[in-house]
Structure formats: structure tokens, C-alpha cells
Amino acid sequence: MGYSIGLALSGGGVRGAVHLGVLKVLTQNSIYPDMISGTSAGSIAGALFAAGIDIDGFLEEIKSVKPWKLLDPAFTPAYILMLIFYYWTNKPMVMWGIPDGFFKGEKIEKYLDGVLGGKKFDDLKMPLFVVSADINTGDTVIFCSKKNVPKEKIYNTVFITDAKVSEAVRASISLPGIFLPKYIKGRKLVDGGIKDNIPVGILHHRGVKKVLAVDLGVTTGRAKADSLMEILMASMDIMGDELSYYIKKSYPGFYLYPDLQGVGYKDFRRIPEFVKYGENVTTKALPDIKKFLQKP
């Protein structure tokens, strides 16, 4: 079966709220993707849309959610005390195991599972592909329903078809060093942005005729990284941007570039502003988008 329109949503941290504005304007103008793919922050927006969640209702709900209440530190108080002791007494720490990330990610997964109603990929209103990466093997790991796995094999790519959508998203947003990796089927999964920050390839492999893609890479006005966590997140952004350059050369489509500048990695309170920015950028691009979709 051939599909008309595929929508790929890139990673981008808190800037991912822009995707929700893009989706609002597209649907308001009767442009409905037949399938959607997402990496990292893009996987959250893609999952909400594919599950049929009302975007305005979701945005109203998250206004009352305190971001820090969705974070569960991987470092226990006892662990922190031990760290201070070893540092203060100059004890060797070579053999001391350190957690794989600052946060467990379990609270975010539980919250998303509630929002998504515990859905699996077969329960969604449209085909969804969520991209992650196996940090041990280097494989790209794509979550989707069994019926949407491409017939042709894709190099260095494996598919998982029986996970909950919330589990897949949790794996896709697992920024290395920030969140603990997500273990599924013996695989140690991290943020898909290290392999495929704009997941357009899977849409082409599924026979999509027209691919729209939203690239949240920051080309100018990058926020300063003033802490270890921000340095890790900025490193992911830079790597994702470099990979995206080659992805776009390999896969044709209409690429939208909402160059949201000066956004800090902790600017969660500005989410409504980012959504509005996405609406404005998409509205301006509508004539070109429609022209692209109308081409034979």
C-alpha cells in the first residue's frame, strides 16, 4: 500500500514543543499525514498526534505540571553522601560504579503512559515510527506495529513491534548521560538522535510519496551551555545537526526549519510560546507546503 503524506519530526529538547504548533496548523488546513515518525522530542509530539490526543487540551494540562516532579534522580542520597566522602578523603574511586545517567526516566514514562492511555502501536489512529538507538551494538532501533515493518531490510536497523508507545518514547528521549538507558528485549536503548535525528528514511522505505519534515536544528543563536547537563544536551544537538545534513542529502522532501534561537535547555515554562512559534512558521510556509504536495 502506498501512502500519500509522511511527516518526520526531529529531536530538539524543549524546542520539540514547536512540533505541536506545526501539527495544529497542518490539520487546521486539512493536511493530514498518513504516517508519522519521530526522534526524541519529535517522538513525543508524534505519539500524541498518532494517539488522537487533543493538542490544546494537552497543552492546558501540562501548564499545571511541574517539570521537576517528572524527574527521578538516579543518584540516591546515600550515593551522594558516599561521593562526598570519597572526594573529601581522597579515596580512590576507580572501581566505583557510577549510574549511566542523572535521571531514571520512570516518572516521565509513567506520565506519558497515562496521557496515551497505555496504548500500543496497533492501538494508534495512524502508523507511528519511534526511533531509538542501541548503545551497545550501534543499531538503529525503530518501534512500530508489526504490520508496518518494511518488507525490505534496512541496514543496521532492527524493529520492535510489541512495546507500549510510552516505552518507545522513553527509549527515544534517553539522552546519554542525562537519562538512564531504557532496557527492552536485552537492548540498551538511548536517544535516537545519535543515529537518525530526522527520521525521514523510514517513511521512504514505507512508500510515502510526499515527505514533510520538521528540522529543529539550531543554526544560529545557540544557547550557552553553562553546566554539565547543558553541555551533554548541547553535544547531542550539535551531533544531531551534523547527521541531519547528510540525511537531508539522501532523502528528498519538504524540510521546515523553525530556527528557534536563544532557547535554554530548561525553558519548560516557555512551551506555549514555542507552540505559537511553530504555528507562525508553518502558517508562513503553507503556500510552499501546498505547492510541494500538489506536485505530481
C-alpha positions as CSV (number, residue, x, y, z in Angstrom):
1,M,0.0,0.0,0.0
2,G,1.3,3.4,-0.9
3,Y,0.9,6.4,1.4
4,S,0.5,10.0,0.3
5,I,2.0,12.1,3.1
6,G,4.5,11.2,5.7
7,L,5.6,13.6,8.5
8,A,9.0,13.3,10.2
9,L,9.7,15.2,13.5
10,S,13.2,15.7,14.7
11,G,14.7,15.8,18.1
12,G,15.3,19.2,19.8
13,G,14.8,19.0,23.5
14,V,12.3,21.6,24.9
15,R,12.1,23.1,21.4
16,G,10.1,20.0,20.5
17,A,7.0,21.9,21.5
18,V,7.3,23.6,18.1
19,H,6.1,20.3,16.6
20,L,2.8,20.7,18.3
21,G,2.3,24.1,16.6
22,V,3.2,22.6,13.3
23,L,0.7,19.8,13.7
24,K,-2.1,22.2,14.7
25,V,-1.7,24.4,11.6
26,L,-1.4,21.4,9.2
27,T,-4.6,19.8,10.5
28,Q,-6.4,23.2,10.6
29,N,-5.6,23.4,6.8
30,S,-6.8,19.8,6.1
31,I,-3.2,18.5,5.7
32,Y,-3.3,15.1,7.4
33,P,-0.2,12.9,7.4
34,D,-0.9,9.2,6.6
35,M,2.0,8.2,8.9
36,I,4.4,9.9,11.2
37,S,7.9,9.3,12.5
38,G,9.7,10.9,15.4
39,T,13.0,11.0,17.2
40,S,13.5,12.1,20.8
41,A,11.3,15.2,21.4
42,G,9.7,14.5,18.0
43,S,8.6,11.1,19.2
44,I,6.5,12.7,22.0
45,A,4.7,15.0,19.6
46,G,4.3,12.2,17.1
47,A,2.9,9.8,19.7
48,L,0.4,12.4,21.0
49,F,-0.8,13.1,17.4
50,A,-1.0,9.4,16.4
51,A,-2.9,8.6,19.6
52,G,-5.5,11.2,18.8
53,I,-4.7,13.3,21.9
54,D,-6.2,16.8,21.7
55,I,-3.2,19.1,21.5
56,D,-4.9,22.2,23.1
57,G,-6.2,20.0,25.9
58,F,-2.7,18.5,26.5
59,L,-1.1,22.0,26.5
60,E,-3.6,23.2,29.0
61,E,-2.9,20.2,31.2
62,I,0.9,20.5,31.2
63,K,0.6,24.1,32.5
64,S,0.0,22.6,35.9
65,V,2.7,20.0,35.7
66,K,5.9,20.9,37.5
67,P,8.8,19.7,35.3
68,W,11.0,18.7,38.2
69,K,8.3,16.4,39.5
70,L,8.7,14.3,36.4
71,L,12.4,13.8,37.1
72,D,13.6,10.9,39.3
73,P,17.3,11.2,40.3
74,A,19.4,8.1,39.7
75,F,21.7,9.3,42.5
76,T,20.2,8.3,45.9
77,P,21.0,10.4,49.0
78,A,23.3,7.6,50.3
79,Y,25.1,7.6,47.0
80,I,25.7,11.3,47.1
81,L,27.0,11.1,50.7
82,M,29.4,8.4,49.6
83,L,30.5,10.6,46.7
84,I,31.2,13.4,49.1
85,F,33.1,11.1,51.4
86,Y,35.3,9.7,48.7
87,Y,36.0,13.2,47.4
88,W,36.8,14.7,50.8
89,T,39.1,11.9,51.9
90,N,40.8,11.5,48.5
91,K,39.8,7.8,48.4
92,P,40.3,6.1,45.0
93,M,37.1,5.7,43.0
94,V,38.4,3.8,40.0
95,M,36.3,0.7,40.8
96,W,33.3,2.6,41.9
97,G,30.2,2.1,39.7
98,I,28.5,5.4,38.6
99,P,25.0,5.4,37.2
100,D,24.5,5.7,33.5
101,G,22.6,9.0,33.8
102,F,21.3,11.6,36.2
103,F,17.6,10.6,36.0
104,K,15.8,7.2,35.8
105,G,13.1,8.4,33.4
106,E,10.5,6.2,35.1
107,K,8.3,9.1,36.1
108,I,8.2,10.6,32.6
109,E,7.3,7.2,31.1
110,K,4.5,6.7,33.7
111,Y,3.1,10.1,32.9
112,L,3.2,9.6,29.2
113,D,1.6,6.2,29.6
114,G,-1.3,7.8,31.4
115,V,-1.7,10.5,28.7
116,L,-1.6,7.9,25.9
117,G,-3.9,5.5,27.7
118,G,-1.4,2.7,27.8
119,K,-1.7,2.3,24.0
120,K,0.5,0.0,22.0
121,F,1.3,0.8,18.3
122,D,-1.6,-1.3,17.0
123,D,-4.0,0.9,19.0
124,L,-3.0,4.1,17.3
125,K,-5.0,6.0,14.8
126,M,-2.2,6.0,12.2
127,P,1.2,4.3,11.7
128,L,3.8,5.7,14.0
129,F,7.6,5.1,14.0
130,V,9.7,5.9,17.1
131,V,13.4,6.0,16.7
132,S,16.0,5.0,19.3
133,A,19.5,3.5,19.2
134,D,21.2,0.6,20.9
135,I,24.3,2.0,22.6
136,N,25.9,-1.4,22.7
137,T,25.5,-2.6,19.1
138,G,25.1,0.7,17.3
139,D,21.9,-0.5,15.7
140,T,19.1,1.9,14.9
141,V,16.0,0.6,16.8
142,I,12.6,1.5,15.4
143,F,9.4,0.9,17.3
144,C,6.2,0.4,15.3
145,S,3.3,-2.0,14.8
146,K,4.2,-5.4,13.2
147,K,2.2,-4.7,10.0
148,N,4.2,-1.5,9.4
149,V,7.7,-3.1,9.4
150,P,9.1,-2.6,5.8
151,K,9.5,-5.8,3.8
152,E,13.0,-4.9,2.6
153,K,15.7,-5.0,5.2
154,I,17.3,-1.7,6.3
155,Y,21.0,-1.7,7.0
156,N,21.9,-1.7,10.7
157,T,18.2,-1.3,11.7
158,V,16.0,-3.5,13.9
159,F,12.3,-3.3,14.7
160,I,10.5,-3.8,18.0
161,T,6.8,-4.3,17.5
162,D,5.2,-5.3,20.8
163,A,6.2,-2.4,23.1
164,K,3.9,0.2,24.6
165,V,4.2,3.6,22.9
166,S,5.2,5.2,26.2
167,E,8.1,2.7,26.5
168,A,9.3,3.5,22.9
169,V,9.1,7.3,23.6
170,R,11.0,6.8,26.9
171,A,13.8,5.0,24.9
172,S,13.8,7.6,22.2
173,I,14.3,10.5,24.6
174,S,17.0,8.9,26.7
175,L,19.7,11.5,26.2
176,P,23.1,9.8,27.0
177,G,24.3,10.9,30.4
178,I,21.0,12.6,31.3
179,F,18.6,9.7,31.4
180,L,19.4,6.1,32.2
181,P,19.2,4.0,29.0
182,K,15.9,2.0,28.6
183,Y,16.3,-1.7,28.5
184,I,13.9,-3.5,26.1
185,K,14.4,-7.1,24.9
186,G,18.0,-7.1,26.1
187,R,18.8,-3.9,24.2
188,K,20.3,-0.9,26.0
189,L,18.5,2.0,24.3
190,V,19.3,5.7,24.1
191,D,18.2,8.8,22.3
192,G,17.6,8.2,18.6
193,G,19.2,11.5,17.7
194,I,22.7,9.8,17.8
195,K,21.7,7.8,14.7
196,D,18.7,9.5,13.0
197,N,17.7,12.9,14.2
198,I,15.3,13.5,11.3
199,P,13.6,10.1,10.7
200,V,12.7,10.5,7.0
201,G,14.3,7.3,5.8
202,I,11.8,5.0,7.4
203,L,9.0,6.9,5.7
204,H,10.6,6.5,2.3
205,H,11.1,2.8,3.0
206,R,7.3,2.6,3.7
207,G,6.5,4.0,0.3
208,V,5.4,7.5,1.3
209,K,5.0,9.7,-1.8
210,K,5.5,13.1,-0.2
211,V,7.6,13.6,2.9
212,L,7.3,16.6,5.1
213,A,10.0,17.0,7.8
214,V,10.5,19.4,10.7
215,D,14.1,20.0,11.5
216,L,14.6,21.8,14.9
217,G,18.4,22.1,14.5
218,V,19.7,25.4,15.7
219,T,21.7,27.1,13.0
220,T,22.2,30.5,14.8
221,G,21.8,31.9,18.3
222,R,22.6,28.6,20.1
223,A,22.0,28.9,23.9
224,K,25.1,28.8,26.1
225,A,25.9,25.6,27.9
226,D,26.8,26.5,31.4
227,S,26.5,23.2,33.3
228,L,27.4,19.6,32.8
229,M,23.8,18.7,31.9
230,E,23.6,21.5,29.4
231,I,26.9,20.5,27.8
232,L,25.7,17.0,27.3
233,M,22.4,18.2,25.7
234,A,24.3,20.7,23.6
235,S,26.6,18.0,22.4
236,M,23.6,15.9,21.3
237,D,22.2,19.0,19.5
238,I,25.5,19.5,17.6
239,M,25.8,15.9,16.7
240,G,22.2,15.7,15.6
241,D,22.6,18.8,13.3
242,E,25.7,17.3,11.6
243,L,23.9,13.9,11.0
244,S,20.8,15.8,9.7
245,Y,22.9,17.4,7.0
246,Y,23.7,14.0,5.4
247,I,20.2,12.7,6.0
248,K,18.6,15.6,4.1
249,K,21.0,15.0,1.2
250,S,19.9,11.3,1.0
251,Y,16.2,11.7,1.3
252,P,14.2,14.3,-0.7
253,G,11.2,16.1,0.9
254,F,9.9,19.4,2.1
255,Y,12.0,20.5,5.1
256,L,10.7,23.1,7.5
257,Y,13.3,24.9,9.6
258,P,11.8,26.6,12.7
259,D,15.1,28.2,13.7
260,L,14.1,29.0,17.3
261,Q,17.0,30.9,18.8
262,G,18.3,31.5,22.3
263,V,16.3,28.8,23.9
264,G,17.8,27.3,27.1
265,Y,17.6,23.6,27.8
266,K,15.4,24.2,30.9
267,D,12.9,26.7,29.4
268,F,9.9,24.5,30.0
269,R,7.8,27.5,31.1
270,R,8.1,28.8,27.5
271,I,6.4,25.8,25.9
272,P,3.2,27.7,25.0
273,E,5.4,30.3,23.3
274,F,7.3,27.6,21.3
275,V,4.0,26.1,20.2
276,K,2.9,29.5,18.9
277,Y,6.2,29.9,17.1
278,G,5.6,26.6,15.4
279,E,2.1,27.8,14.3
280,N,3.6,31.0,12.9
281,V,6.4,29.3,11.0
282,T,4.0,26.8,9.5
283,T,1.4,29.4,8.5
284,K,4.1,31.3,6.6
285,A,5.3,28.2,4.9
286,L,1.8,26.9,4.0
287,P,1.8,28.2,0.3
288,D,5.1,26.3,-0.3
289,I,3.9,23.2,1.5
290,K,0.7,23.1,-0.5
291,K,2.7,23.6,-3.7
292,F,5.0,20.7,-2.8
293,L,2.1,18.4,-2.0
294,Q,0.3,19.2,-5.3
295,K,3.3,18.4,-7.4
296,P,2.9,15.1,-9.3
